[in-house]
């Protein structure tokens, strides 16, 4: 089962959109090892790789693309509700 940790899912989405774990760590203001650890946990839970690494960055294969689409839909519904409860 995929982790329901929102932080991990947000880091995954940032890395998939930015094409870089380092950029994702900067945007999320967490360490790069924290991003790597979160993505490793998601990879194990998904049963396979969510990214392909190249010298130009990381790219999501089909499994990663599928998860990214689902994360986008989930966050689109969740984020407005969270803003209502805790506007910061």
FENKA-V943278 format. One record per backbone hydrogen bond with DSSP energy under -0.5 kcal/mol. CO is the residue of the C=O (numbers start at 1). NH is the residue of the N-H. E is the energy in kcal/mol with one decimal. If there is no record, write none. Layout:
# FENKA-V943278
CO;NH;E
CO;NH;E
This chain:
# FENKA-V943278
4;6;-0.7
5;9;-2.2
6;10;-2.7
7;11;-2.3
8;12;-2.5
9;13;-2.4
10;14;-2.6
11;15;-2.6
12;16;-2.4
13;17;-2.4
14;18;-2.8
15;19;-1.8
15;20;-0.5
19;58;-1.9
20;24;-1.8
21;25;-2.2
22;26;-2.0
23;27;-2.6
24;28;-2.4
25;29;-0.8
25;30;-2.2
31;35;-1.6
32;36;-2.5
33;37;-2.5
34;38;-2.3
35;39;-2.8
36;40;-2.1
37;41;-2.1
38;42;-2.1
39;43;-2.4
40;44;-2.3
41;45;-2.2
42;46;-2.4
43;47;-1.0
43;48;-1.7
52;59;-2.6
54;57;-1.4
57;54;-2.8
59;52;-3.4
61;65;-2.8
62;66;-2.7
63;67;-2.0
64;68;-2.7
65;69;-2.4
66;70;-1.8
67;71;-2.7
68;72;-2.4
69;73;-1.9
70;74;-2.4
71;75;-2.9
72;76;-2.2
73;77;-1.2
74;78;-2.5
75;79;-2.7
77;81;-0.7
78;82;-2.4
79;83;-2.3
80;84;-1.7
81;85;-1.7
82;86;-2.8
86;88;-0.6
